[in-house]
Structures are given as C-alpha cells and as structure tokens.
Amino acid sequence: MKEHTTASTGGEAKFPPIQSQQSFITGIGISPVTAWRFEKRGWIHTVNIAGRRYITAEAAAEFVRRAEAGEFAKTHKAPGRTTAAGGTVR
C-alpha cells in the first residue's frame, strides 16, 4: 500500500491512501465536533463509504498544507471582563 507524504515543519507526515475520519482526527488531536465544523466549513473533505466518513491521503495532505500555510488562522479575541454591575471592562 502506497503512503502519501507532505512536507511539515517537523519532518514528513505520511498518510495511508484512505483512513477513517476518527483515525485522522485522533492523529491530529481534534474532537469529532471540531471535525464536523471543519467539514461543514469545507476545510476537511471526506467521502462517505457505507455510511462512514473517510479521508483520502490527498485530502489529509491538503488540510495539513493549508493549516501550515496559516489559511485557517484567526486573531484570538478574548472576551471583555464584566463588572458586578453588569458593565463591560475593556
């Protein structure tokens, strides 16, 4: 079975030709809910095989490439503190 590779900051990331979504999200450290959100936004492309979600090596490599390029980056915006009177402190 041929594995696909992609350059990453820590070396080479190898992906099997097709893997279950659960296996992929466990490997990258996100929850199933986060994976669902990423899929809904079009960040992760999956295929449905017999009612289960799978990720191809190309889709996994594309996601990692885009993440490393910073395409999904956002500025963290911490919420303001509220006072006992209910006002917001900035």
C-alpha positions as CSV (number, residue, x, y, z in Angstrom):
1,M,0.0,0.0,0.0
2,K,1.5,3.3,-1.0
3,E,1.5,6.1,1.5
4,H,1.3,9.8,0.6
5,T,3.6,12.3,2.2
6,T,3.5,16.0,2.7
7,A,6.2,18.4,4.0
8,S,5.6,19.6,7.5
9,T,7.6,21.7,10.0
10,G,8.5,18.6,12.0
11,G,9.6,16.4,9.0
12,E,7.4,14.3,6.8
13,A,3.8,13.5,7.6
14,K,2.6,10.2,6.0
15,F,-1.0,9.3,5.3
16,P,-2.4,6.0,4.2
17,P,-4.4,6.1,0.9
18,I,-7.7,6.2,2.8
19,Q,-8.4,6.3,6.5
20,S,-11.4,6.7,8.8
21,Q,-12.3,10.2,9.9
22,Q,-11.9,9.0,13.5
23,S,-8.4,7.8,12.9
24,F,-7.5,11.1,11.2
25,I,-8.9,13.4,13.9
26,T,-7.3,11.3,16.6
27,G,-4.0,11.7,14.9
28,I,-4.2,15.5,14.6
29,G,-5.8,15.9,18.0
30,I,-9.2,17.4,17.4
31,S,-12.6,16.3,18.7
32,P,-15.4,14.9,16.5
33,V,-17.4,18.1,16.9
34,T,-14.5,20.2,15.7
35,A,-14.0,17.8,12.7
36,W,-17.7,18.2,11.9
37,R,-17.3,22.0,12.0
38,F,-14.2,21.9,9.8
39,E,-16.0,19.6,7.3
40,K,-19.0,22.0,7.3
41,R,-16.7,24.9,6.5
42,G,-15.0,23.0,3.7
43,W,-11.7,22.7,5.5
44,I,-11.6,18.9,5.5
45,H,-13.0,16.9,2.6
46,T,-14.4,13.5,3.4
47,V,-16.0,10.7,1.5
48,N,-19.0,8.6,2.6
49,I,-18.4,4.9,2.3
50,A,-21.3,2.7,3.6
51,G,-22.4,5.4,6.0
52,R,-19.0,6.1,7.5
53,R,-16.8,9.1,6.8
54,Y,-13.3,8.5,5.4
55,I,-10.5,10.9,4.4
56,T,-8.2,10.3,1.4
57,A,-4.5,10.8,1.6
58,E,-4.8,13.8,-0.8
59,A,-7.5,15.5,1.4
60,A,-5.4,14.9,4.6
61,A,-2.3,16.3,2.9
62,E,-4.2,19.3,1.6
63,F,-5.6,20.0,5.0
64,V,-2.2,19.9,6.7
65,R,-0.6,22.0,3.9
66,R,-3.3,24.7,4.3
67,A,-3.1,24.6,8.1
68,E,0.7,25.0,7.9
69,A,0.3,27.9,5.5
70,G,-1.9,29.7,8.0
71,E,-5.1,29.7,5.9
72,F,-7.2,28.9,8.9
73,A,-5.5,31.3,11.3
74,K,-7.5,34.0,13.1
75,T,-6.6,36.6,15.7
76,H,-7.6,35.4,19.1
77,K,-10.1,37.8,20.6
78,A,-10.5,37.4,24.4
79,P,-13.9,38.4,25.8
80,G,-14.1,41.5,27.9
81,R,-14.5,41.2,31.7
82,T,-17.8,42.1,33.2
83,T,-18.3,44.1,36.4
84,A,-20.6,43.2,39.3
85,A,-23.0,45.9,37.9
86,G,-23.1,44.1,34.6
87,G,-20.9,46.5,32.6
88,T,-18.0,45.5,30.4
89,V,-14.4,46.4,31.3
90,R,-12.0,46.8,28.4
